[in-house]
Amino acid sequence: MTVDPLIVSRAVHFASSLVVGGTAIFSAFIVQSDRAESSLKRRPEQLMDVALALAVLSGATWLVFLASRIAQTPVADVISDGTAWSVLTDTQFGHAWEGRLLVAIVLSCVGFVGPSMPTRGLRLPLLQVALAVAFVGTLAWSGHAAGTRGFAGLLHFGGDMLHLVTAAAWVGGLVPLLMFVAPRTWSQQPPLIDCFNMLRRFSTLAAWSVTVLAASGVLNTWFMTNGLRSFLGTDYGNLVLVKIALFTVMLGFGAANRLADAAIAPHQRAYGKECEGTAAALHFGFD
């Protein structure tokens, strides 16, 4: 079976972009208020640098493969004859990519000079969040929402942006959460109290994200279909059904973990034991 490079580059770009947004949100609202050591606080920053670089690289390959698909010519030809440049400069898709590249450059600069900048409180992390949210949310320009006109187009675009940002906060945030919690659960040293507090905060964030994801997903499906007849039996409908199934499974695991935690909490006296009891929930964003 031949793998379509356009699909692969697009998937990698979406995944890395979600990690960029999730890591920025995690750093600002989950880690920054903790008493964690500075070496652990630097890990999300390093992760965001890697994810941002991967997002820029995969975005460039996505654009080149798309230009090749449009022109029906090899990749080498669309680069040499200027077709890829025309797609970048003369299309709405390309203009969206120019804007997102600019945001990525600014976000990278903020992350690079951030440690040396005199800041108070959460100002710098909040700036990173704003830039990362813009980087993720403007992915909606590459979807069907960009072709919807009028007020309906604004509503569709807003719903897509909200869907992407909340997916980044929840699913993308699982990666830095795993990087923070895993060394504590695998080592012989007892977990710190901030591990438990972090899982609690991320659980709250995940719960709100699930609610917004469900609502924005319904809105997007309403725009993309004309009822069950154009939903069932179509590629889009099948994809949505698979997402709903995975979504349901994740909710089930999250609910089970929350009930288990509530059952054992009265018998636990040490925060370290509570942290170990809830660490398994990081895979689904719930404790």
C-alpha positions in Angstrom: 0.0 0.0 0.0 1.4 3.4 -1.0 1.4 6.1 1.6 0.3 9.5 0.4 3.1 12.0 1.4 0.6 14.9 1.3 -1.6 13.1 4.0 1.5 12.3 6.1 2.9 15.8 6.0 -0.5 17.2 6.9 -1.0 14.8 9.8 2.5 15.5 11.2 1.8 19.3 10.9 -1.5 19.0 12.8 0.1 16.8 15.5 3.1 19.0 16.0 1.0 22.2 16.0 -1.3 20.7 18.7 1.8 19.9 20.8 3.0 23.5 20.4 -0.3 24.9 21.6 -0.7 22.3 24.4 2.8 22.9 25.6 2.4 26.6 25.8 -0.9 26.3 27.7 0.7 23.7 30.0 3.7 25.9 30.8 1.6 28.9 31.6 -1.3 27.4 33.6 -0.1 24.0 34.9 3.6 24.4 35.6 4.3 28.0 36.3 2.5 28.2 39.5 4.1 25.0 40.8 7.2 24.7 43.1 8.9 22.4 40.6 12.6 22.6 40.1 13.8 24.8 37.2 15.2 21.8 35.3 11.7 20.3 35.0 10.2 23.6 34.1 12.6 23.9 31.2 11.5 20.6 29.6 8.2 22.0 28.2 10.2 24.9 26.7 12.5 22.4 25.0 9.6 20.4 23.8 7.9 23.4 22.3 11.0 24.3 20.4 11.2 20.9 18.9 7.5 20.7 18.1 7.6 24.2 16.5 10.5 23.3 14.3 8.7 20.1 13.2 5.5 22.1 12.5 7.4 24.6 10.3 9.2 21.8 8.4 6.1 19.7 7.9 4.1 22.8 6.9 6.6 23.5 4.2 6.5 19.9 2.9 2.7 20.1 3.0 2.7 23.2 0.8 5.2 21.6 -1.7 3.2 18.4 -1.9 0.0 20.3 -2.4 1.5 22.4 -5.2 2.7 19.1 -6.8 -0.8 17.7 -6.5 -2.4 20.9 -8.1 0.1 21.1 -11.0 0.2 17.3 -11.4 4.0 17.5 -11.7 6.8 16.1 -9.6 7.9 17.8 -6.4 11.3 18.8 -7.9 9.6 20.5 -10.8 7.1 22.6 -8.7 10.1 23.9 -6.7 12.3 24.7 -9.7 9.5 26.3 -11.9 8.1 28.5 -9.2 4.7 26.7 -8.8 5.2 26.2 -5.1 6.1 29.9 -4.7 2.9 30.8 -6.6 0.8 28.7 -4.2 2.5 30.4 -1.3 2.0 34.0 -2.6 -1.1 33.9 -4.8 -3.5 31.7 -2.8 -5.5 32.0 0.4 -3.8 28.8 1.6 -0.4 30.3 1.0 -1.3 33.6 2.6 -2.5 31.7 5.7 0.9 29.9 5.7 2.8 33.2 5.5 0.9 34.5 8.5 1.4 31.3 10.5 5.1 31.3 9.6 5.4 34.9 11.0 3.7 33.8 14.2 6.1 30.8 14.5 9.1 33.1 14.1 7.9 35.5 16.8 7.0 32.6 19.1 10.5 31.1 18.6 12.1 34.5 19.3 10.1 34.9 22.5 11.1 31.5 23.6 14.8 32.2 22.8 15.1 35.6 24.6 12.5 34.8 27.2 14.8 33.6 30.0 16.8 36.8 29.8 13.9 39.2 29.7 12.8 40.8 33.0 9.2 39.8 33.5 6.7 39.7 36.3 4.3 36.9 37.1 2.9 35.1 34.0 3.3 37.8 31.4 5.9 36.0 29.3 4.1 32.6 29.4 0.8 34.3 28.6 2.4 36.0 25.5 3.6 32.5 24.5 0.1 31.2 24.9 -1.4 33.9 22.8 1.1 33.3 20.0 0.7 29.5 20.2 -3.1 29.8 20.2 -2.9 32.0 17.1 -0.5 29.4 15.5 -2.9 26.5 16.2 -6.2 28.3 15.6 -5.3 29.7 12.2 -5.0 26.2 11.0 -8.7 26.6 10.4 -7.8 28.7 7.3 -6.6 25.4 5.7 -9.9 23.7 6.2 -13.5 23.9 4.8 -14.3 26.9 7.1 -12.1 29.1 4.9 -14.5 28.6 2.0 -17.7 29.4 3.9 -18.9 32.9 3.3 -20.9 35.5 5.3 -21.9 35.2 8.9 -22.1 31.4 8.6 -18.4 31.5 7.5 -17.4 33.4 10.6 -19.3 31.0 12.8 -17.8 28.0 11.0 -14.3 29.5 11.2 -14.7 30.3 14.9 -16.0 26.8 15.7 -13.0 25.3 13.9 -10.5 27.6 15.7 -12.1 26.7 19.1 -12.0 23.0 18.2 -8.3 23.2 17.3 -7.3 25.2 20.4 -9.2 23.0 22.9 -7.7 19.9 21.2 -4.3 21.4 21.7 -5.0 22.2 25.3 -6.1 18.6 26.1 -4.5 16.2 23.7 -1.4 18.4 23.0 -1.0 19.0 26.7 -0.7 15.3 27.4 2.8 15.3 26.0 4.4 17.8 28.4 2.4 16.3 31.2 3.9 12.9 30.5 7.3 14.4 30.3 6.8 15.9 33.8 5.1 13.1 35.6 6.8 10.0 34.1 10.3 10.5 35.7 8.6 10.9 39.1 6.5 7.7 38.8 9.4 5.6 37.4 12.1 6.7 39.9 12.7 5.4 43.4 12.2 8.9 44.8 8.8 9.7 46.2 6.8 12.1 44.0 6.5 15.7 45.1 3.3 17.4 46.1 3.3 19.5 42.9 2.9 16.4 40.9 -0.5 15.8 42.5 -1.5 19.4 42.2 -0.5 19.4 38.5 -2.7 16.4 37.7 -5.6 18.1 39.5 -5.2 21.3 37.4 -4.8 19.4 34.2 -7.9 17.3 35.0 -9.9 20.5 35.3 -8.5 21.9 32.1 -9.3 18.6 30.3 -12.9 18.5 31.6 -13.6 22.0 30.1 -11.8 21.0 26.9 -14.0 18.0 26.5 -17.1 20.1 26.8 -15.9 22.6 24.2 -14.6 19.9 21.9 -18.0 18.2 21.8 -19.9 21.5 21.2 -17.5 22.7 18.5 -17.5 19.2 16.9 -21.3 19.3 16.6 -21.1 22.7 15.1 -18.5 21.7 12.5 -20.5 18.6 11.6 -23.6 20.7 11.1 -21.8 22.9 8.6 -20.2 19.9 6.8 -23.3 17.8 6.3 -26.9 18.2 5.2 -28.3 15.6 7.5 -27.8 11.9 8.1 -28.1 11.1 4.4 -24.9 13.0 3.6 -23.2 11.9 6.8 -23.6 8.1 7.0 -21.6 6.1 4.4 -19.3 9.0 3.5 -15.6 9.3 4.2 -16.2 12.4 6.4 -19.0 10.6 8.3 -16.9 7.5 8.8 -14.0 9.6 10.1 -16.3 11.4 12.5 -17.7 8.1 13.8 -14.2 6.9 14.5 -13.4 10.1 16.4 -16.6 9.7 18.4 -15.7 6.1 19.3 -12.3 7.1 20.5 -13.7 10.1 22.3 -16.2 7.8 24.1 -13.4 5.4 25.1 -11.3 8.1 26.5 -14.2 9.5 28.5 -14.9 6.1 29.8 -11.3 5.7 31.0 -11.3 9.2 32.5 -14.6 8.5 34.4 -13.2 5.2 35.7 -10.0 6.8 36.9 -12.0 9.6 38.6 -14.2 7.1 40.4 -11.3 5.0 41.5 -9.5 8.1 42.8 -12.6 9.1 44.7 -12.8 5.7 46.3 -9.2 5.5 47.5 -8.7 9.1 48.4 -10.2 8.7 52.0 -7.6 6.0 52.7 -4.6 7.9 51.5 -2.7 10.3 53.8 0.4 11.1 51.8 0.3 13.3 48.7 2.9 11.1 47.2 0.6 8.1 47.3 -2.2 10.2 45.9 0.0 11.3 43.0 0.9 7.6 42.2 -2.7 6.7 42.3 -3.7 9.4 39.8 -0.7 9.3 37.5 -2.3 6.6 35.3 -4.9 9.1 34.3 -2.5 11.3 32.5 -3.0 9.3 29.3 -6.6 10.6 29.1 -6.3 14.0 30.9 -8.4 13.0 33.9 -7.6 11.9 37.4 
